[in-house]
Amino acid sequence: MGGTVPPPSGPARVSRRRRPNISRLVLVAVAAAALLLPGVGRTGAEPVVPGASAAAPAAATSNPATSRAGTAMAEPSAAGTPSVDGVWTNLSARSAAAPSPRCCMGSAWDAATGQFLVFGGLPTSPAAANNETWAYANGTWRLLDPSRAPPARGYPAMAYDPALGTVILFGGYDPALETYLNDTWVFANGTWSEAPRGPSPPARIGESLVYDASGSDLILFGGYIANTSTYPVTISPANDTWSYTAHGWARLALPVAPSPRAFAQAATCPPRNGLLLFGGTGGAALFNDTWSFSAGAWSPLETPVAPPPTSGGLAAWDPVGGYVVLTGGTAGSSGTFSSASWAYLNGTWENVTTSLFPPGRDEAGGGWDPALGALVEFGGAVNVFDTPELNDTWAYFDPLQVLSPPGPVVADAGTPVALSVAASGGLRPLGVNWTFGDGTNGSGVPVHHTFAVPGVYDVAVEVRDASGAAVNASSTVQVAAYPVAGIVVAPPTPDAGVPAVLTANVSGGSAPFALNWSFPSGPSGTGSTVVHTFSSPGAAVVSLTLRDAAGATLSVNRTLTVARGLVVTVSSPQPGSEVGRPVAFSAAIGDGVPPYGVAWSFGDGAASSSFSPEHIYLAPGNYTVTAAVTDAAGGSTTGALRVEIAPPLGVAEVATPLNTDVGGVVTLLARTTGGVGPFVDAWAYGDGTTGAGPGAVHAFSAPGRYGVTISVTDARGASATANAFVEVQPAPTVALEAGATSAAAGTTLTFRATVQDGRSPFAFTWNFGDGTGASGPSVVHAFAAPGTYRVSVAVTDAVNLSAVASASETIGPLAGARATGLPISAEVVPIIAWGAVAAAVFALVVYRHLLRERGPPPRSAAKDADAPRGGPGRRRPVR
């Protein structure tokens, strides 16, 4: 237990009970003497535990937060003093059976099964732990018989994990085996199972195990860690922090943490988004510092008021009052077992001890029980000496109060009304009793009651909790007569297609009313007044459903006669027109009751009351013409027609090109603006011929200046004309002039083309008949080989008319060229000529030299030598 520090061989309570009586007396004497020694025992400090930190503070009121983490974090409190007024009650008499007296057990609320669980603990005698699992629900203790359970132990840590939906149990001490434990067990589906072995905190007792909503995991802090490497085993306080999730245990490396301690009081604290830890023992002293753990970090809290140094007490979050409640434990400089209760609210502690409270105790089991709406405390030890442990059951809860009274309420006579009241606090379950003020009573929440007669009734309610506390509230019920409704229609006989106004005439009932309309056709409606258009004549049934504030409902039907509705059709023989031309309109009226009246609106601000008006629009555009018709019975309807008014008709003529040659094609296009289509287009070309259509092409057969006219007529008979003039010139002619009609191959010749008429610019295309060509009005060309060639030139003018001229050209062999069977180019001829002259001179020199040597030849031989080989007067043609 937190108030009694166990000796090296195990927890003090367990070890004490295993000793012979003589040893027990010695221990009592030692303990008594310790109380008389300064700095030892519970008078401000506890005995130093072997292995504990020698530096632990000795003063009972010391605050290690300031020495370990610097200055404690000040937490601003709300304005004013916190107001907590809790209530204790003894529940022991409510349960025939209860666990045997014990302390140092594990305990937790199991949300999965809706019951409070207690496991194990240390009884008074014999000096051994147990492994019983008890459940407290509906005011009754029940011993569970799970198929498997953890080994017997005392001092285990136990908590419910909302993230896993299971209860987790860790560690403890088995006095029979003198063994410190670090196993982890899971309670789910009514039985225990051991969690898979893995990394886990070292074996210990007195640790704090609380769910941390900010991290969705269980947080284990501190405790006395067993040093099993020595014998006897020693224990020392620790300040390590561990997290437990679905993945198992993980140690958190934190730069700041409370000083080493065991048996600290800890609880979930939603306002701090985590958990709150208070006090504990460091082996040599009790602490009264307050710490917060949130988002994976410890923070010291400075509070204006704090409980005395305490360890081994019970702490829990009270969701009804919105504070952490602390009770019991070893407290104060005297080291006595405390019976005080404290509340942490708005950043400070408040003593909330009441006139009725449990006897002081240490290492009790307990926690918040949502089913009771209270903190349950069970058992515990009442003295460090051999006074028997307890097995009483107490509940701490917030005072019963009414949060929401039952009214005021409205009702209808003869209609059940539901009455309810909301209460907070109190020991659950709550009983609710009603007095309705009409001589009858009821119970429960909600309660349903029917008042038979209209009037105002005073209703009283008493809310009583399971401890016998009661609060009262009252209100009034306004009971009205049962509602009656009728349907009013205007006009009484509506026309089909004409909106009718329907009104609900309601009397009695409790306002406000919900009114829903239903019609034989078309959409439904809501509200006291609706507008509806009946689509067809004949009988029509209208239904009205009413529901008032008291819940009364009724339905009313009315059958109406719907007349054939007034109709009008607006038409015009000219659905489209143009500016300045009159447009005629007419209204064809049917059904309804004559005589009729009509009001025209032409859409341009003009109006008329004539049945067949004409109207002239002064601007183009789209206009909506309406005729509002009324009949003698008050029926009315409106007809509409949309007309398109075009701008005045206009036409522009485009001729391409405006200058051409005889035979050249001219493209003509009429560009029409305004008017109302379709359009009729007529062309007069100015040469005695005509054409039709918005576009035309025409070729003039003679030169001259022609006036082309386009006449356009639209669908309304409007017409417009436009003119264009086309200049027509004679077609082009071309003459070819050659520099010579014959020449030798390789000779450069000049050719010229002379053009008459036509339109410039001109394009010249030459063909020399030898596979080559050229462009331009004057060209030069040299034929490479002798022959007769047909040279031609084609001239195309600006309007794509053309003329062709041609001439023959005779090309002879190269001048002085020797027939070799190969053509000789003009560039080679001079070279050959000069070569021939040089050869002749050389031959003459040789010949004369020979004459000198040999003398003159015979004459006949000379003749033969001088005669050309080809015969007299013949030359070998040059190939």
HUKAJO-V249038 format. One record per pair of residues at least 12 apart in sequence whose ideal C-beta (glycine too) atoms are under 8 Angstrom apart, sorted by the first residue. I is the first residue (numbers start at 0). GAP is how many residues later the second one is. Records with the same first field share a line. If there is no record, write none. Layout:
I=GAP / GAP
This chain:
0=12 / 102 / 103 / 154 / 262 / 311 / 329 / 361 / 362 / 379 / 380
1=204 / 260 / 261 / 262 / 278 / 279 / 309 / 310 / 311 / 327 / 328 / 360 / 361
2=39 / 260 / 278 / 308 / 309 / 326 / 327 / 332 / 334 / 359 / 360 / 378 / 381
3=326 / 358 / 377 / 380
4=41 / 42 / 44 / 219 / 276 / 278
5=43 / 167 / 199 / 218 / 229
6=42
7=41 / 42 / 43 / 222 / 224 / 225 / 226 / 227
8=169 / 223 / 224
9=163 / 165 / 168 / 170 / 223
10=93 / 111 / 143 / 144 / 162 / 164 / 194
11=372
12=90 / 91 / 109 / 141 / 368
13=108 / 113 / 114 / 115 / 140 / 159 / 161
14=160
15=111 / 370
16=108 / 109 / 110 / 111 / 158
17=109 / 157
23=362
27=357 / 358
30=353 / 354
33=13
34=300
38=19 / 245
40=294
41=288 / 292 / 293 / 294 / 342
42=290 / 291 / 292
43=14 / 15 / 16 / 241 / 289 / 291
44=13 / 14 / 15 / 239 / 240 / 241
45=235 / 237 / 238 / 239 / 240 / 289
46=236 / 237
47=235 / 236
48=175 / 185 / 186 / 187 / 188 / 234
49=184 / 185
50=176 / 179 / 183 / 184 / 185
51=183 / 184 / 185 / 208 / 230 / 231 / 232
52=183 / 184 / 207 / 229 / 230 / 231
53=230
55=181 / 203 / 204 / 226 / 227 / 228 / 229
56=202 / 225 / 227 / 228 / 230
57=226 / 227
58=226
59=225 / 226 / 248 / 249 / 272 / 273
60=227 / 247 / 248 / 272
61=223 / 225 / 247
62=224 / 225 / 226
63=194 / 195 / 197 / 218 / 223 / 225
64=193 / 194 / 224 / 225 / 226 / 235 / 236 / 237
65=234
66=192
67=188 / 189 / 190 / 191
68=187 / 188 / 229 / 231
70=231
71=217 / 228 / 229 / 230
72=226 / 227 / 228 / 229
73=228
74=226 / 227 / 228 / 272 / 273
75=271
76=226 / 227 / 269 / 270 / 271
77=268 / 269
80=269
81=241 / 261 / 263 / 264 / 266 / 268
83=237 / 239 / 259 / 261 / 266 / 268 / 314
84=267 / 313 / 314
85=232 / 235 / 239 / 255 / 257 / 266 / 268 / 310 / 311 / 312 / 313
86=267 / 269 / 309 / 310 / 311 / 312 / 340 / 380 / 382
87=253 / 266 / 268 / 269 / 270 / 306 / 307 / 308
88=267 / 305 / 306 / 308 / 338 / 378
89=268 / 302 / 303 / 304
90=48 / 285 / 302 / 303 / 304
91=299 / 300 / 301 / 302
93=45 / 46 / 299
94=41 / 44 / 45 / 46 / 298
95=44
96=43 / 44 / 45 / 46
97=43 / 293 / 295
98=19 / 22 / 33 / 35 / 42 / 44 / 279 / 280 / 292
99=23 / 291
100=22 / 23 / 278 / 287 / 288 / 289 / 290
101=19 / 20 / 21 / 22 / 28 / 277 / 287 / 289
102=18 / 19 / 51 / 258 / 259 / 260 / 261 / 276 / 277 / 278 / 286 / 287
103=17 / 18 / 50 / 51 / 259 / 277
104=13 / 14 / 15 / 16 / 17 / 49 / 51 / 260 / 273 / 274
105=12 / 13 / 14 / 15 / 50 / 51 / 52 / 63 / 66 / 259
106=12 / 51 / 258 / 259 / 260 / 271
107=50 / 51 / 52 / 59 / 259
108=51 / 258 / 259 / 260 / 261
109=25 / 50 / 57 / 77
110=49 / 51 / 54 / 259
111=53 / 54 / 55 / 76
112=22 / 77
113=23 / 257
114=20 / 21 / 22 / 256
115=19 / 20 / 21 / 251 / 253 / 260
116=16 / 17 / 18 / 19 / 41 / 50 / 70
117=14 / 15 / 16 / 17 / 18 / 247 / 260 / 261
118=12 / 13 / 14 / 15 / 30 / 31 / 37 / 39 / 50 / 68
119=12 / 30 / 32 / 33 / 34 / 36 / 52
120=33 / 244 / 258
121=32 / 33 / 53 / 267
122=266
123=262 / 264 / 265
126=48
127=24 / 47 / 48
128=23 / 24 / 25 / 43 / 44 / 45 / 46 / 47
129=22
130=18 / 19 / 20 / 21 / 22
132=13 / 16 / 54 / 59
135=233 / 240 / 242 / 257
136=234
137=233
138=233 / 327
140=252
143=46
145=41 / 44 / 45 / 46
146=44
147=43 / 44 / 45
148=43
149=19 / 33 / 35 / 42 / 44
150=23 / 30
151=22 / 24
152=19 / 20 / 21 / 28
153=18 / 19 / 20 / 21 / 51
154=16 / 17 / 18 / 50 / 51 / 208
155=13 / 14 / 15 / 16 / 25
156=12 / 13 / 14 / 15 / 50 / 51 / 52 / 63 / 66
157=12 / 51
158=50 / 51 / 52 / 59
159=51
160=50 / 56 / 57 / 83
161=49
162=48 / 53 / 54 / 82 / 83
163=22 / 81 / 82
164=23
165=20 / 21 / 22
166=19 / 20 / 21
167=16 / 17 / 18 / 19 / 27 / 41 / 50 / 76
168=15 / 16 / 17 / 18 / 23
169=12 / 13 / 14 / 15 / 30 / 31 / 37 / 39 / 50 / 74
170=12 / 30 / 32 / 33 / 34 / 36 / 52
171=33
172=32
177=55
178=24
179=23 / 24 / 25 / 46 / 48 / 53 / 55
180=22
181=18 / 19 / 20 / 21 / 22
182=12 / 14 / 17
183=16 / 60 / 64 / 65
194=53
195=52
197=50 / 51
198=49 / 50 / 51 / 52
199=42 / 48 / 49
200=19 / 39 / 41 / 48 / 50
201=23 / 24 / 36
202=22 / 23 / 25
203=19 / 20 / 21 / 22 / 31 / 34 / 58
204=18 / 19 / 21 / 30 / 57
205=16 / 17 / 18 / 56 / 57 / 74 / 75 / 106
206=13 / 14 / 15 / 16 / 55
207=12 / 13 / 14 / 15 / 56 / 57 / 58 / 69 / 72
208=57
209=56 / 57 / 58 / 65 / 67
210=57 / 64
211=31 / 56 / 62 / 63 / 81 / 82
212=55 / 57 / 60 / 61
213=59 / 60 / 80 / 81 / 82
214=28 / 59 / 80 / 81
215=29
216=26 / 27 / 28
217=25 / 26 / 27
218=22 / 23 / 24 / 25 / 56 / 74
219=21 / 22 / 23 / 24 / 29
220=18 / 19 / 20 / 21 / 36 / 37 / 43 / 45 / 56 / 72
221=15 / 16 / 17 / 18 / 36 / 38 / 39 / 40 / 42 / 58
222=14 / 15 / 39 / 40
223=12 / 13 / 14 / 38 / 59
224=12 / 13
235=24 / 47
236=23 / 24 / 25 / 44 / 45 / 46
237=22 / 24
238=18 / 19 / 20 / 21 / 22
239=17
240=13 / 16 / 52 / 57
251=44
253=42 / 43 / 44
255=41 / 42 / 43 / 44
256=41
257=19 / 22 / 29 / 31 / 33 / 40 / 42
258=23 / 28
259=22
260=18 / 19 / 20 / 21 / 26 / 50
261=18 / 19 / 20 / 21 / 49
262=17 / 18 / 48 / 49 / 66 / 100
263=13 / 14 / 15 / 16 / 23 / 47
264=12 / 13 / 14 / 15 / 45 / 46 / 48 / 49 / 50 / 61 / 64
265=12 / 49
266=48 / 49 / 50 / 57 / 58
267=49
268=23 / 48 / 55 / 75
269=47 / 49
270=51
271=20 / 22
272=21 / 22
273=18 / 19 / 20 / 21
274=17 / 18 / 19
275=14 / 15 / 16 / 17 / 25 / 39 / 48 / 68
276=13 / 14 / 15 / 16
277=12 / 13 / 28 / 29 / 32 / 37 / 48 / 66
278=28 / 30 / 31 / 32 / 34 / 50
279=31
280=30 / 31 / 49
284=24
285=22 / 23 / 24 / 25 / 44 / 45 / 49
286=22 / 24
287=18 / 19 / 20 / 21 / 22
288=17
289=13 / 16 / 54 / 59
300=46
302=41 / 44 / 45 / 46
303=43 / 44
304=43 / 44 / 45
305=43
306=19 / 24 / 33 / 35 / 42 / 44
307=23 / 24 / 25 / 30
308=22 / 23 / 24
309=16 / 19 / 20 / 21 / 22 / 28
310=18 / 19
311=16 / 17 / 18 / 50 / 51
312=13 / 14 / 15 / 16 / 17 / 18 / 25 / 49
313=12 / 13 / 14 / 15 / 50 / 51 / 52 / 53 / 61 / 63
314=12
315=50 / 51 / 52 / 59
316=51
317=25 / 50 / 57 / 80
318=49 / 51
319=53 / 77 / 78 / 104 / 105
320=22 / 24 / 77 / 104
321=23
322=20 / 21 / 22
323=19 / 20 / 21
324=16 / 17 / 18 / 19 / 27 / 50 / 71
325=15 / 16 / 17 / 18 / 23
326=13 / 14 / 15 / 31 / 48 / 50 / 69
327=30 / 32 / 33 / 34 / 36 / 49 / 52
328=33
329=32
335=24
336=23 / 24 / 25 / 44 / 45 / 46
337=22
338=14 / 18 / 19 / 20 / 21 / 22
339=13 / 17
340=12 / 13 / 16 / 55
357=19 / 34 / 36
358=23 / 31
359=22
360=18 / 19 / 20 / 21 / 29
361=18 / 19 / 20
362=17 / 18
363=13 / 14 / 15 / 16 / 26
364=12 / 13 / 14 / 15
365=12
368=26
370=57
371=23 / 25 / 55 / 56 / 94
372=24 / 25 / 52 / 53 / 54 / 55
373=21 / 22 / 23 / 53 / 54
374=20 / 21 / 22
375=17 / 18 / 19
376=16 / 17 / 18 / 19
377=13 / 14 / 15 / 16
378=12 / 13
394=32 / 72
396=28 / 29 / 30 / 68 / 70
397=26 / 27 / 28
398=26 / 27 / 70
399=23 / 24 / 25 / 26 / 30 / 63 / 64 / 65 / 69 / 70 / 71
400=22 / 23 / 24 / 25 / 70
401=19 / 20 / 21 / 22 / 61 / 69 / 70 / 71
402=19 / 20 / 21
403=16 / 17 / 18
404=16 / 56 / 68 / 69 / 70
405=13 / 14 / 15 / 53 / 55 / 67 / 68 / 69
406=12 / 52 / 68 / 69 / 70
407=67 / 68 / 69 / 70
408=50 / 66 / 67 / 68 / 69
409=67 / 68 / 69 / 70 / 100 / 139 / 140
410=40 / 66 / 67 / 68 / 69 / 99 / 139 / 140
411=67 / 68 / 69 / 70 / 71 / 96 / 97 / 98 / 136 / 138 / 139 / 140
412=38 / 39 / 40 / 41 / 66 / 67 / 68 / 69
413=36 / 37 / 38 / 68 / 138
414=35 / 67 / 135 / 136 / 137
415=32 / 33 / 34 / 135
416=31 / 32 / 33 / 34 / 60 / 133 / 134
417=28 / 29 / 30
418=15 / 27 / 28 / 29 / 30 / 40 / 42 / 58
419=25 / 26 / 27
420=24 / 40 / 42 / 52
422=40 / 48
424=40
425=37 / 39 / 40 / 41 / 43
426=38 / 39 / 40 / 42
427=37 / 38
428=36 / 37
429=33 / 34 / 35 / 36
430=12 / 32 / 33 / 34
431=12 / 13 / 15 / 29 / 30 / 31 / 32
432=28 / 29 / 31
433=13 / 15 / 25 / 26 / 27
434=24 / 25 / 26
435=13 / 15 / 21 / 23 / 41
436=20 / 21 / 22 / 23 / 40
437=13 / 14 / 15 / 19
450=26 / 28
452=26
453=25 / 26 / 27
454=24
455=20 / 21 / 22 / 23
456=19 / 20 / 22
457=16 / 17 / 18
458=15 / 16 / 17 / 18
459=12 / 13 / 14
460=12 / 13
477=32
478=71
479=28 / 29 / 30 / 68 / 70
480=27 / 28
481=26 / 27 / 70 / 72
482=23 / 24 / 25 / 26 / 27 / 30 / 63 / 65 / 69 / 71
483=22 / 23 / 24 / 25 / 70
484=19 / 20 / 21 / 22 / 59 / 61 / 69 / 71
485=18 / 19 / 70 / 72
486=15 / 16 / 17 / 18 / 55 / 57 / 69 / 71
487=14 / 15 / 16 / 17
488=12 / 13 / 14 / 53 / 69 / 71
489=13
490=142 / 143
492=67 / 68 / 69 / 70
493=40 / 66 / 68 / 69
494=42 / 67 / 68 / 69 / 70 / 71 / 96 / 97 / 138 / 140
495=38 / 39 / 40 / 41 / 66 / 67 / 68 / 69
496=36 / 37 / 38 / 68 / 69 / 70 / 140
497=35 / 67 / 68 / 137 / 138 / 139
498=32 / 33 / 34
499=31 / 32 / 33 / 34
500=28 / 29 / 30
501=15 / 23 / 27 / 28 / 29 / 30 / 40
502=25 / 26
503=24 / 25 / 40 / 42
505=22 / 40
508=37 / 39 / 41 / 43
509=38 / 39 / 40 / 42
510=37 / 38
511=36 / 37
512=15 / 33 / 34 / 35 / 36
513=12 / 32 / 33 / 34
514=12 / 13 / 29 / 30 / 31
515=28 / 29
516=13 / 15 / 25 / 26 / 27
517=24 / 25 / 26 / 27
518=13 / 15 / 21 / 23 / 24
519=14 / 20 / 21
520=13 / 14 / 15
521=12 / 13
533=26 / 28
535=26
536=25 / 26 / 27 / 28
537=23 / 24
538=20 / 21 / 22 / 23
539=19 / 20 / 21 / 22
540=16 / 17 / 18 / 19
541=15 / 16 / 17 / 18
542=12 / 13 / 14
543=12 / 13 / 14
562=70 / 72
563=27 / 28
564=26 / 27 / 70 / 72
565=23 / 24 / 25 / 26 / 63 / 64 / 65 / 69 / 70 / 71
566=22 / 23 / 24 / 25 / 70
567=19 / 20 / 21 / 22 / 30 / 59 / 61 / 69 / 70 / 71
568=18 / 19 / 21 / 70
569=15 / 16 / 17 / 18 / 55 / 56 / 57 / 69 / 70 / 71
570=14 / 15 / 17 / 70
571=12 / 13 / 14 / 53 / 69 / 71
573=69 / 142
574=66 / 68 / 69
575=67 / 68 / 69 / 70 / 100 / 139
576=40 / 66 / 67 / 68 / 69 / 99 / 139
577=42 / 67 / 68 / 69 / 70 / 71 / 96 / 97 / 98 / 136 / 138 / 140
578=38 / 39 / 40 / 41 / 66 / 67 / 68 / 69 / 95
579=36 / 37 / 38 / 68
580=35 / 135 / 137
581=32 / 33 / 34
582=31 / 32 / 33 / 34 / 60 / 62
583=28 / 29 / 30
584=15 / 27 / 28 / 29 / 30 / 40 / 42 / 56
585=25 / 26
586=13 / 24 / 25 / 40 / 42 / 52
588=40
591=37 / 39 / 40 / 41 / 43 / 45
592=38 / 39 / 40 / 42
593=37 / 38
594=36 / 37
595=33 / 34 / 35 / 36
596=12 / 32 / 33
597=12 / 13 / 29 / 30 / 31
598=28 / 29
599=13 / 25 / 26 / 27
600=24 / 25 / 27
601=13 / 15 / 21 / 23
602=20 / 21 / 22 / 23 / 40
603=13 / 14 / 15 / 19
616=28
618=26
619=25 / 26 / 27 / 54
620=23 / 24
621=20 / 21 / 22 / 23
622=19 / 20 / 21 / 22
623=16 / 17 / 18
624=15 / 16 / 17 / 18
625=12 / 13 / 14 / 15
626=12 / 13
645=28 / 29 / 30
646=26 / 27 / 28
647=26 / 27 / 70
648=23 / 24 / 25 / 26 / 63 / 65 / 69 / 70 / 71
649=22 / 23 / 24 / 25 / 70
650=19 / 20 / 21 / 22 / 59 / 61 / 69 / 70 / 71
651=18 / 19 / 21 / 70
652=15 / 16 / 17 / 18 / 55 / 56 / 57 / 69 / 70 / 71
653=14 / 15 / 16 / 17 / 70
654=12 / 13 / 14 / 53 / 69 / 71
655=12 / 13
656=142
657=66 / 67 / 68 / 69
658=67 / 68 / 70 / 100 / 140
659=40 / 66 / 67 / 68 / 69 / 99 / 139
660=42 / 67 / 68 / 69 / 70 / 71 / 96 / 97 / 98 / 136 / 138 / 140
661=38 / 39 / 40 / 41 / 66 / 67 / 68 / 69
662=36 / 37 / 38 / 68 / 138
663=35 / 36 / 64 / 135 / 136 / 137
664=32 / 33 / 34
665=31 / 32 / 33 / 34 / 42 / 60
666=28 / 29 / 30
667=15 / 23 / 27 / 28 / 29 / 30 / 40 / 42 / 56
668=25 / 26
669=24 / 25 / 40 / 42 / 52
671=22 / 40 / 48
674=37 / 39 / 40 / 41 / 43 / 45
675=38 / 39 / 40 / 42
676=37 / 38
677=36 / 37
678=15 / 33 / 34 / 35 / 36
679=12 / 32 / 33
680=12 / 13 / 29 / 30 / 31
681=28 / 29 / 30 / 31
682=13 / 15 / 25 / 26 / 27
683=24 / 25 / 27
684=13 / 15 / 21 / 23
685=20 / 21 / 22 / 23 / 40
686=13 / 14 / 15 / 19
699=26 / 28
701=26
702=25 / 26 / 27
703=24
704=20 / 21 / 22 / 23
705=19 / 20 / 22
706=16 / 17 / 18
707=15 / 16 / 17 / 18
708=12 / 13 / 14
709=12 / 13
728=28 / 29 / 30
729=27 / 28
730=26 / 27 / 70 / 72
731=23 / 24 / 25 / 26 / 27 / 30 / 63 / 65 / 69 / 70 / 71
732=22 / 23 / 24 / 25 / 70
733=19 / 20 / 21 / 22 / 59 / 61 / 69 / 70 / 71
734=18 / 19 / 21 / 70
735=15 / 16 / 17 / 55 / 56 / 57 / 69 / 70 / 71
736=14 / 15 / 16 / 17
737=12 / 13 / 53 / 69 / 71
738=12
740=66 / 67 / 68 / 69
741=67 / 68 / 69 / 70
742=40 / 66 / 67 / 68 / 69
743=42 / 67 / 68 / 69 / 70 / 71 / 82
744=38 / 39 / 40 / 41 / 66 / 67 / 68 / 69 / 78 / 79 / 81
745=36 / 37 / 38 / 68 / 78 / 79 / 80 / 81 / 83
746=35 / 36 / 64 / 79
747=32 / 33 / 34
748=31 / 32 / 33 / 34 / 60
749=28 / 29 / 30
750=15 / 27 / 28 / 29 / 30 / 40 / 42
751=25 / 26
752=13 / 24 / 25 / 40 / 42 / 52
753=23
754=22 / 40 / 42 / 48
757=37 / 39 / 40 / 41 / 43 / 45
758=38 / 39 / 40
759=37 / 38
760=36 / 37
761=15 / 33 / 34 / 35 / 36
762=12 / 32 / 33 / 34
763=12 / 13 / 29 / 30 / 31
764=28 / 29 / 30 / 31
765=13 / 15 / 25 / 26 / 27
766=24 / 25 / 26 / 27
767=13 / 15 / 21 / 23
768=20 / 21 / 22 / 23 / 40
769=13 / 14 / 15 / 19
781=44
782=26 / 28
783=39 / 41
784=26 / 38
785=25 / 26 / 27
786=23 / 24
787=20 / 21 / 22 / 23
788=19 / 20 / 21 / 22
789=16 / 17 / 18 / 19
790=15 / 16 / 17 / 18
791=12 / 13 / 14 / 15
792=12 / 13
812=64 / 65
813=12 / 14 / 15 / 64
814=14
815=13 / 16 / 17 / 20
816=12 / 15 / 61
817=14 / 60
818=57 / 58 / 59 / 60
819=58 / 59
820=58
821=57
822=56
823=54
